Structures are given as structure tokens and as C-alpha cells.
Amino acid sequence: MNKSSNAAATSSVFFSDSAGTTPVTGEIGNEYEVTAISTNDLTIRLKDDPNGAGVQNIIPDNSYIKRRWRFADLFDRAPGTSPYATENGKGTADEMHIVVYDTTGSITGFDVDVAGQRTKGVLETYAAVSKHPSAKTPQGNSNYYPDVIFSKSTIKRLSSHNIFLHIIVIIILSLLEIFLILLRHMPLLYVYVLIEYHY
């Protein structure tokens, strides 16, 4: 299992076969959130369980783990290559899924990191936006992710209220997770790539 710092933002399912088709006995339907990593030890909890329950069954040695992004279930499919990129020779894997969520509970009343509140703290989702500045939707609108966010986001209206806006936008680009923090009254974006690399 990759132990990079972004692993704590994943969900996992245990399987008895390497193809990931046969769940460990008793684990059908169970999915877990990885909440912390310390060297070779993982802290996990039952996904979306308000009580934060741990592993439900004994997981045998040599079991397999299938990992997904913690918000993968909010989208119909994984990001891939947009029709725009294909038709215009702009390469592959330009799509991203973006989730804007509340990390403190000050906006929604729910903190996505608290057991059982993962989806309740979600403010906005943007599916299959593109990293290409000239990207268009089939309808001819811009599909470049900053344009989409800033034209459709309700966060601009929230930030005009007298509250501290601290929201994390998570971007999935193929298998790479990029974390953006938006701060109130600041157009600047702090980008965290895997191990909090700032640029």
C-alpha cells in the first residue's frame, strides 16, 4: 500500500483475491476510511458510520486492499479523457473531479473528517472538468476547471457573509490528488500535491 501523505484521504475494501472480486468473508458491503498512517500502521473506521466503528471482521493475512478516493462514490465514473482532448489532440487524462467541502463545520454544520459526516460536509461537486485552458463542453461552454468553479460556485456568495471561509477543494487528476485551499477574500490558491508541496 502506498504510504504517501494523501493515503489518509482514501477508502478501502478488503478482498481475498488479487483481482478484487471476492470480498473477505463477512466484509460484503463494508468499506473503510483510512484516517491516519503511522509508518506501517493504518487507522481505519467503517465508512460513513456515525459511531466511527472499526474493522467489522477478522481480516486474514495476505488479504488484498482496493483503494479509492474518499469521494469517488459521489461521481458516476473515474475521471478520464474528455471529448475535447480527444477531438483536438490535447493528450489524455485531462479530466478532474472536484469536491468542495467544509473542514470545520462552520458553514454546513458538518465536518467531513468527523465520523459519519463525510458527505454531509460537501458543499459542491464538479465532475469531469478539464485541466486544459481552452477546453469546451459539447455545448460550447468552457470546461476549464477554474472557469467552471468560478462561474458556478455558490462559495462566492457565502464568502460575503461575516464568516471565516475555510474550504478545501479536492481535485482528482487521474490517480493524482491535488488539494487546494480557498480562503475568504483571497483569490490565491495553495496547492498541496501528495506531500504538501507548495508552489
N, C-alpha and C positions, 0 to 999 in steps of 0.2 A: 504494500500500500504506500502510495506517495505521501510523505510526511511534510510536504511544504505547508506554509502557514495558512493557505486557503482551504486546507482539508477540513477545518472546523466549520466550514460552511457547506457541508455536504450531507446527503442522506445515503444510507446504506441498507442493503438487503443481503442476507446470508443464504448461500446456495451450497449444495453438496456436490455439484458438478461444475467443471470449468466453463461449460457453455452458458451457465447461468439460467438453466431451465427448470431445475429441480430444487425447490426451497428446502432448507434444513427442516427436518421433522418438527412439526408444531409451529413453524415460522411462516406458514402461508398467510399472506396479507400483512405481515408485520414489516414495518420499515422503521429505521432508526436514524436519529440525527446525531452526528458527531459534534460534540460541544466543546471538546478540548483535546489537545495532544501533548503528551509529555514523553519525550524520547520514543519508546516503543509502546507506550500505554495510551489507549484511547478512552475517553469518557463519552458514553453514548446514552441516549434516552429514547424511549418509544416516541416516534414522530407524532406530533400534534396531540400528545396525551397531556391534559392539564395537570396531572399529578407528577409528570416527569419520570414515569416508571422506567426501569432499566430493561435489560435483556429478559425476554419472556420465557426462554427455554435454554437448556444447556447447548452451547454451540460446540460441536465436536472439533478436535484438531483437524487441520487440513481442509477446513471449510473455505469456501470462496466468497468474496465480497464484491458485490456490484455497487459502485458508487455513482451518484448523480448529484447535480447541483441542487441545493436545498429548495429552489423554486421551480424545478423542472416540471412539476405537476401543474403549474399554472399556464402551461403552454401546450399546444396540440402536438408539437414536434420539436426536435432539436434544431438549432439554427444551422443553416447550410449556405448554399449559393443562391443569390437572388436571381430572378429572371433578368433583371437589368444587367448584372455582371455577366451572365451567360450570353445574352444577346449582344453585348458591347465589348466582349473580350477583356473584361476587367478582372480576370482571375477567378479564384474560388474562395469559398468560406468567408464571404463578406458580411454575412448576416450576424446580428446580435439580438439577444433577448434582454430587455432591461426591466428591472423591478425597482421601484422607488418605495422605500419602506421606512417606518418610524422606528428609531433605535432607542427611544427613551419613553415613549408612551405619551409625550406631551401634546401630540397632535391628534392621534386616534384614540388614545387611552389604552393602547396595546403596544407592547414592546416585542418585536419579532424574536428576540432571544430568550424570552420567558416561555417556559413550557406551556404548550397549548395555544400560544398567541402568534405563531408563525405567520399564518395567512391573515389574521385579524389586523395586524400592523401594516399590511400592504396598502399603499396609497394609490399607486398607478403601475400599470404594466404596459410595455411596448414590445410587440412581437415582430421579429424578422426585420428590424431596421438595419440599415447598411452603414458600413464604415466608409464608403466611397462618397466624397463630397458632391458628386454630380448624380448620384443615384436617384432614380424616379420609381414611383409605384406604377402599376399598369394603367392607373387613371391619370398619370402625368404629374402627380404631386411629388415634392421632394421626399425621399425616403432616407436621407442622410440623418443619422441619429440626433445630432444637436438640433437640426431644424424641426424634426418630429417632436422632440421633447419640449422645445420652447414654443412651438405653435399649439400643442395640445395639452400641456401640463396645467393643472389647477394649482400647482405649488406657488406660482407667481401670485395668485390671489391670497393664498394662505400667508405668504411672507409679508404682506402689507399689514397684517394684524400685529398687535404688540406681543408676539411670542418669539422665542428663540427657535429658529428653524434649523434643526439638525437632522438631515435625512441622508441616508446612504442610497446611492443608485448603484445597483449591481448590473454589470454588463457581462454577458457571456458571448465570447467570440470563439466559435468552435469549442475547443476544450479549455481555452484560456479564460480565466475570470479576471475581470478588471473592476476594481472598486473605485467609485467616485464619491466624494463627499461634497454635498452642496450646502453652503452656509448662507444664512439670511443676508440679503443686501450685498452679496458678493458674487460676481459673475465668474470668479476663478474656480477652477476645478483642481482638486488634489487627487492625483491618480496613484492608486496602490496596485502594483502588479505583483501578484504572488507574495513576495517577501517585502511588502511595504516599500517599494522603490519609488521615490518621489521624482517627478520631473516637471 
